[in-house]
């Protein structure tokens, strides 16, 4: 080899052995004065934000919403609050009807004159199971399903509390 071609060959090996200052799979981009951010070579698409009518496909394992999105969802909070309000409405009217009038409880699971604690505790299992179902449905299946448990039980408690008003006062 001629000395010039040998020098070029050695320079080529030298430059091939030197690594760049940043990884090759990322690119530096200047955003503002002196600020830089690192962008990946092949950015992955971000999932779309779930809407009211969004349902998860069965072949996708990623949840529709994060925990934060589920617990901060206004529809879920309103649904649970209305259901809890209906339970309180029914339980307080039941307690007042039992305490101050000559009426007895018609629920076969309770005694004829249950305490206030027994009335609230009788509704606790249904509320907790329904809340867990609503959370899982909101997070993994679809938002319209959160009205199922809450809607049915809210109507039952509103009817039950209103019957105390109509029949016992």
Secondary structure, 3 states (H helix, E strand, C coil): CCHHHHHHHHHHHHHHHCCCCCCCCEEEEECCCCCEEEEECCCCCCCCCCCCCCECCCCCCCCCCCHHHHHCCHHHHHHHHHHHHHHHHHHHHHHHHHHHCCCCCCCCCCCCCCCHHHHHHHHHHHHHHHHHHHHHHHHHHEHHHHHHHHHHHHHHHHHHHHHHHHHHC
